[in-house]
Amino acid sequence: MVTFTDDAGLAAEIAELVNRVYAEAEAGLWLGGAARTSETEVADLIHAGQMAVVRTGERVVGAVRVQQLGDGLGEFGMLVAAPEERGTGLGRDLVSFAERWGRERGLSRMQLELLVPRTWNHPVKDFLRAWYTRIGYRVVRTGDLGEDYPALVPRLACPCDFLVFHKAL
């Protein structure tokens, strides 16, 4: 079950999981093995009510960030499932949770963002793009990361496209 929660140590546990999963999922995209997030950032997301988790016992095995971007538009990101949980449907459950969260708020569309290398194929990014497409997401914009996150561009190890997907809820 996906839940919003705020307990001691949770931010560190989520940050560690996110960084561990993204280290593989974005290998080769960033200079110097940049971390995806920090305990402070995750704590801020938790306190804003934007971070939901899945636990097995006391251990966090999945997480997703949800937020409302504007009129009718929600977004999910920082979607992670612990490597040992892959293939169990946990990722699909987290996306379903995010979409349900959006519908409950009267949102009509959900957005996600995906960074992909421009000059080579990254197996995780190829998998994610195909998976998001299979579950109904469509690319609505291909841009440059600098348009939305200019501070991240100097940290890129290779040229990347910034894909924005939408799905009607």
Salt bridges, closest charged atoms under 4 A:
ASP6 OD2 - HIS47 NE2 3.33
ASP7 OD2 - ARG55 NH2 2.73
GLU16 OE2 - ARG20 NE 3.15
GLU24 OE1 - ARG86 NH1 3.53
GLU26 OE2 - LYS125 NZ 2.91
GLU84 OE2 - ARG59 NH1 2.55
GLU85 OE2 - ARG59 NH2 4.00
GLU99 OE2 - LYS167 NZ 3.15
GLU104 OE1 - ARG105 NH1 3.92
GLU147 OE1 - ARG141 NH1 3.05
ASP148 OD2 - ARG141 NH2 2.91
ASP161 OD1 - ARG118 NE 2.92
